[in-house]
Amino acid sequence: MGEQGAGSRLVVFVGAESTGKSTLASMLAREQGAQFVPEIGRFIWEEKQGQLVAADYVEIAERHRAAEDAAVARAGGEYVFVDTNALTTLLLGLRFGQVTEPVPPALLRYALECRTRYLHHFVCADDIPYEEEPGVRENAAWRTQIQQLVLDDLDRRDIGYTILTGSLEQRAARVLATLAAIASQGNSITRTAA
């Protein structure tokens, strides 16, 4: 499915590791009878035990997009809830030093297209307890650094987003209220905090 058709349904959750993206996106998908797209990068990271090269990040972005398109094609609900996107894939690749200049053009293109590919970006805040997961995550200080990089990147790209704080239920309610507001306005809204 093309960018325009996918973007009308794709709702993406971004943020650092251990901010509740997967839990929230999968719960909303279940409750709304919608499709859920997990973070493909996590599977590849685990398969390769964190030993990735730039080509792996391109593969992550491509497989993730393919999963999104497949979810849109089979979607029964109004939305498809997505855990992470190419912006975070690029950002983490650079931060880990596994993607270096010159960045693969495909990865740059996928990151650029995130501005129009999604109906809205939700940023899961780091106000929940950090969950240690050996071999995947670094530590709570790393999470805080990555969280700021995610926000800075969205601002730099002028991508509208909503920051989600509080309990899982509070976050879910905020997502649904924001999506209702977007539907009533007929377009995406600008940055908002919880």
C-alpha positions as CSV (number, residue, x, y, z in Angstrom):
1,M,0.0,0.0,0.0
2,G,1.3,3.5,-0.8
3,E,2.3,6.2,1.6
4,Q,-1.0,8.0,1.6
5,G,-3.1,5.0,2.3
6,A,-0.9,3.6,5.0
7,G,-0.5,6.9,6.8
8,S,-4.2,7.3,7.2
9,R,-4.2,4.3,9.6
10,L,-0.7,3.9,11.0
11,V,-0.3,5.1,14.6
12,V,3.3,4.8,15.9
13,F,4.7,4.7,19.4
14,V,8.3,5.8,19.8
15,G,10.7,6.5,22.7
16,A,13.6,4.9,24.3
17,E,13.8,1.3,25.4
18,S,11.7,0.3,28.5
19,T,9.1,3.1,28.1
20,G,6.2,0.8,27.5
21,K,5.7,1.1,23.8
22,S,5.1,-2.6,23.1
23,T,2.8,-3.0,26.0
24,L,0.7,0.0,25.1
25,A,0.5,-0.6,21.4
26,S,-0.4,-4.2,21.7
27,M,-3.0,-3.5,24.3
28,L,-4.7,-0.8,22.2
29,A,-4.7,-3.1,19.2
30,R,-6.4,-5.9,21.2
31,E,-9.0,-3.5,22.7
32,Q,-9.7,-1.7,19.4
33,G,-9.8,-4.9,17.3
34,A,-6.9,-3.5,15.3
35,Q,-3.6,-4.8,14.0
36,F,-0.4,-4.5,16.0
37,V,3.1,-4.3,14.4
38,P,5.9,-5.2,16.9
39,E,9.4,-3.8,16.8
40,I,11.1,-5.8,14.1
41,G,14.5,-4.5,15.1
42,R,14.3,-6.3,18.5
43,F,14.0,-9.7,16.7
44,I,17.0,-9.0,14.5
45,W,19.0,-7.6,17.5
46,E,18.3,-10.8,19.5
47,E,19.1,-13.1,16.5
48,K,22.5,-11.4,16.0
49,Q,23.2,-10.8,19.7
50,G,23.5,-7.1,19.2
51,Q,26.3,-7.5,16.6
52,L,24.8,-5.4,13.8
53,V,26.2,-3.6,10.8
54,A,24.7,-0.8,8.7
55,A,23.1,-3.3,6.3
56,D,21.2,-4.9,9.2
57,Y,19.6,-1.5,10.0
58,V,18.4,-1.2,6.5
59,E,17.0,-4.7,6.7
60,I,15.2,-3.7,10.0
61,A,13.6,-0.7,8.4
62,E,12.6,-2.6,5.3
63,R,11.1,-5.6,7.2
64,H,9.3,-3.2,9.6
65,R,7.7,-1.3,6.7
66,A,6.7,-4.5,5.0
67,A,5.0,-5.6,8.3
68,E,3.2,-2.3,8.5
69,D,2.0,-2.5,4.9
70,A,0.8,-6.1,5.5
71,A,-1.0,-5.1,8.7
72,V,-2.8,-2.2,6.9
73,A,-3.8,-4.6,4.1
74,R,-5.5,-7.0,6.6
75,A,-6.7,-4.3,9.1
76,G,-10.2,-4.8,10.3
77,G,-10.1,-1.8,12.6
78,E,-9.7,1.9,11.9
79,Y,-6.0,2.0,13.0
80,V,-2.8,-0.1,12.9
81,F,-0.8,0.4,16.1
82,V,3.0,0.3,15.5
83,D,5.9,-0.2,17.9
84,T,8.8,2.0,16.7
85,N,9.7,3.2,13.2
86,A,12.7,4.0,11.0
87,L,13.5,7.2,12.9
88,T,14.4,5.2,15.9
89,T,16.2,2.5,13.9
90,L,18.4,5.2,12.4
91,L,18.9,7.0,15.7
92,L,19.9,3.8,17.5
93,G,22.2,2.6,14.7
94,L,24.1,5.9,14.9
95,R,24.1,6.0,18.7
96,F,25.5,2.4,18.9
97,G,28.1,3.3,16.2
98,Q,26.9,0.5,14.0
99,V,25.7,2.9,11.4
100,T,28.3,5.5,10.4
101,E,28.7,8.1,7.7
102,P,27.9,7.8,4.9
103,V,24.5,6.5,6.2
104,P,22.9,4.1,3.7
105,P,20.6,6.2,1.4
106,A,17.7,3.7,1.9
107,L,17.8,4.2,5.7
108,L,17.9,8.0,5.4
109,R,14.9,7.8,3.0
110,Y,12.9,5.6,5.3
111,A,13.6,7.9,8.2
112,L,12.6,11.0,6.1
113,E,9.3,9.3,5.0
114,C,8.3,8.9,8.7
115,R,7.1,12.5,8.6
116,T,4.2,11.6,6.3
117,R,3.9,7.8,6.7
118,Y,2.1,7.9,10.1
119,L,-1.1,9.5,11.2
120,H,0.5,10.5,14.5
121,H,3.6,9.9,16.6
122,F,3.1,9.1,20.3
123,V,6.2,9.3,22.5
124,C,6.1,7.0,25.5
125,A,7.7,8.9,28.4
126,D,10.4,7.5,30.6
127,D,8.4,8.1,33.8
128,I,7.8,4.4,34.4
129,P,10.3,2.0,36.2
130,Y,13.2,0.9,34.1
131,E,13.1,-2.8,33.4
132,E,16.5,-4.5,33.2
133,E,16.8,-6.8,30.2
134,P,20.4,-8.2,29.9
135,G,21.8,-8.2,26.3
136,V,19.1,-5.8,24.9
137,R,19.1,-2.7,27.0
138,E,21.8,-0.6,28.5
139,N,20.7,1.1,31.7
140,A,18.3,3.8,33.0
141,A,20.8,6.6,32.3
142,W,21.1,5.3,28.7
143,R,17.3,5.3,28.4
144,T,17.2,9.0,29.5
145,Q,19.8,10.0,26.9
146,I,18.0,8.1,24.1
147,Q,14.6,9.6,25.1
148,Q,16.0,13.1,24.7
149,L,17.5,12.2,21.3
150,V,14.1,10.9,20.2
151,L,12.4,14.1,21.2
152,D,15.2,16.3,19.6
153,D,14.9,14.3,16.4
154,L,11.1,14.7,16.1
155,D,11.5,18.4,16.8
156,R,14.3,18.8,14.2
157,R,12.2,17.0,11.6
158,D,9.1,19.1,12.6
159,I,7.0,16.0,13.3
160,G,4.0,16.5,15.5
161,Y,3.8,14.2,18.5
162,T,2.0,13.6,21.8
163,I,4.0,12.7,24.9
164,L,2.3,10.0,27.0
165,T,2.8,9.9,30.7
166,G,1.3,8.1,33.7
167,S,-0.2,4.6,34.0
168,L,-1.0,2.3,31.1
169,E,-4.7,3.2,31.4
170,Q,-3.9,6.9,31.4
171,R,-1.7,6.6,28.4
172,A,-4.3,4.5,26.5
173,A,-7.0,7.1,27.3
174,R,-4.8,9.9,26.0
175,V,-4.1,8.0,22.8
176,L,-7.8,7.5,22.1
177,A,-8.7,11.1,22.9
178,T,-5.9,12.4,20.7
179,L,-7.0,10.1,17.8
180,A,-10.6,11.3,18.2
181,A,-9.4,14.9,18.1
182,I,-7.3,14.2,14.9
183,A,-10.4,12.5,13.3
184,S,-12.5,15.5,14.1
185,Q,-9.9,17.9,12.7
186,G,-9.2,15.8,9.6
187,N,-5.4,15.9,10.1
188,S,-2.6,15.4,12.5
189,I,-2.1,17.7,15.4
190,T,1.1,19.3,16.6
191,R,3.2,18.5,19.6
192,T,1.4,18.0,22.9
193,A,2.4,16.9,26.3
194,A,0.3,14.8,28.7
